[in-house]
């Protein structure tokens, strides 16, 4: 009975089918006794936001290109067991180091990709079945289509298909002798920082009956995973994956044809276009392709085309003339939480939101209250525009909607704190006005000053209360007070005050 294997794939950008063809003959020369059976349990696709072994029905902008590499070390990827006593006889493939390079491109809702593996096996304890040496695996071509998805990718449904070309080394447990087909359905869900995904499909293969208690044939493959994103500043996420394969001959009946393995790891995002990952795991049963230990590292680089400018680009109100900066001659302590620069209200601490949501973090509530107090105390501020901005990460539509929701949420919170509705409005720019080299700083809410009043004769009279349309609650309105006019300059005394 065949047992466990472990694969460490290196996904890289650059090397493709030429590598496979150039090493195929070498791999075939190095092995001569093994079976032409592909024991690889993990089938990487290099898709947008995909996990190492779980495809995800999501795409980025049209014509986004990505390339990657996946390296794996696997201990006991294929082990021989006694069919009667079920005792381990020895490793067929005791150690394996493998590397897979791949690339993909998004075309609207479609994703097309290719992956090419290369492996080194050593330490076989079974000369009759051994396949030690270097060899190339079968090249995989795959396509995916996003059938439906909700706004912000809350739910997404897709289908996939592909084929594996018989370019790999034969009799080495790396490739098979004819074209293999694959098809499946994909599902993903995003709830705040958590993403879960599942991939259920079928892989065809030519039946191969070994001399042992193992029959390779068409199989059902099911893989699922989850990723938890930490706050943006951490540039980190945790993930877990469960990979399962069930052969059609002994479907869910145990034995070598049914495999189950679990992995967990961490992904790091050093830049907005780069993902570095490290994971480890092991098999949960004695099926083929499962391992005593699997350690993998991956690198994926995603390059999107330039952002198409969209959204409200025109300024709604003429900006006020620039105000020269005030020189501070004495250091009188920390800056105030809100500072009026003339063109806008600047905050000493930015407003922070939960990842991918419009929920303001509790630690930003004091800053928001300071904004409301500043507006309510300054009668010259006639109209403030809350502006929502997003970084260039993620999809344009999602960023556009997120910036809108965050700007509106701040507008709502200020109205709840007594700012008259005549004095505040909001708009959003999505990712069209990023701050160069600062992804975190690009995700921001700003307060532009559109209208100023020179005196009480220009300012309107604000109502005492206002009703909030989203809750029907009535709140008190704070009317800012103009400075009192000195007694000797009151109306009627102006003539006497003239020099």
C-alpha positions, 0 to 999 in steps of 0.5 A: 500500500502506498502512503505519504509524499511531500512536495515543496514547489518553488513558484517563480517568474520566468522559467517555463516550458523550456525548463521542462523540455530540457530536463525531461530526458535527464529525468528519464535517464536517471530513473528506470524502475518506478511507475508513471504515476503523478503522486503530487497532491498540491496543484498550484494555480498562481491566481489572484489571492489564491492559497498555495493549494486552493484556487480562489474564484477572484480576479484583479484588474483586466490584464493583470499578470502574475508570476511565482515560484513554490518550493517544497521539501517532502519527507516520505512522499511515497511509502510501501506498506505490507498489505496484510499487517499494514506495517511500514516496509520502507520508503519508495520516495523517502525524500523529495525537493521540488520546485514549480514555476508558474504564471497567470493573467486576468482577462476580465472574469477569466484567468489563464495560467501555466505551471511547470514542476521540477523535482529531485528524489533521493533516499529510496529504501525499495530498489524494486520501486525506486525512482531516485534522481532529477526529473521534470513533471507534467506541465499544467495549463489551466483556465478559470471563470468567475461566474458571479460575485457580490460587491466587495467579493463577499461571495464569489462563484467560479468554474475551472478547467485544465489539462496536464501535458505528458511532458514529465519524466516517466517511471519516476512518480512525476508524470503520466503517459497521456494528457490528463483533464481537470474540472471543478467548481470554486467558491469563496467568501470574505467576511471582513479580514477573513476569507474562506475558499473551497475547490471541488473537482475531478481529475482524470488519469489513465488507470494504472494497476501496480503490483501492490494494493494500489490502483491509480485511476480518475479521482475526486479532489477537494481542497479548502482553505482560510486566510486571516488578514491582520491590520494593514500596518502588519502586512501579514496574514495567517492561512490554513489548508486542507487537501483531500483526494479520493480515488474512484476505485476505493472512493472514501473507503480508505486505502492508498487511493484516498489522501488527506493532508493539512497545512498552516502558514503565514504570508508576508506582503513586503510591497503591494505587488509581492507575496512571500509565504511559508507553510508546513504540514503533514498527512492525516492518513496513509493515502498516496501523496500525503507526507510525514512532513511538508515544508513549503515557501512561495513567492508571487509577484502581481503586476496590474496595469495603470489605474483607469481614472474614474469617479468624481474628479472635479472639485465641487467647490472652489478652493480657498486661497492658500494661507501662508503657514504660521511660524511657531517661534516657541515649542509649546508642546504637542500639536493640536488634534485638529489644525486649520490650514485654510484649505483643509483641516489637518489631523495629528492622528489619522482616522483608522478603520477595520480592514476592508470595512467602513467601521471606525476603530475605537481608538479613532473616536477621540480624533473624530470628536475633536473634529466635531468640536472644532467645526462646532466651535468655529463659525467661519467654517461654512462647508466642510467636505469629507473626502474618502481615499483608498490605496491602489491595492485590490480591485478598482470597484471595491476601492471606489465603494470602500472610499465612498462608504468610509467618507459617508460614515464619517459624515454620519458620525459628525451629524450625530455629534451636532454638526449642522447638515448645512455645514458638511457633505462628503465625496469619494475618490477611490484610488485615483489620488494616491500618495506616492510610495505610501500605501497606508497613507493613501487609505485616508479620510480628509476634510476640505474647507470649501466655504468660509464666512467673514462675519455673522451677516453671511452665515445662515441660522442653523436649526436647533435640531436635525433628524438623522435619515438612517435612524430617524433619531433627532439630535441637537445641533450645535450653532457656533457663536461669533465673537461679541462686538465690543460695546463701543462699536455696537450699532448706533455708536459707529459714528461716534467711534469714527476718529 
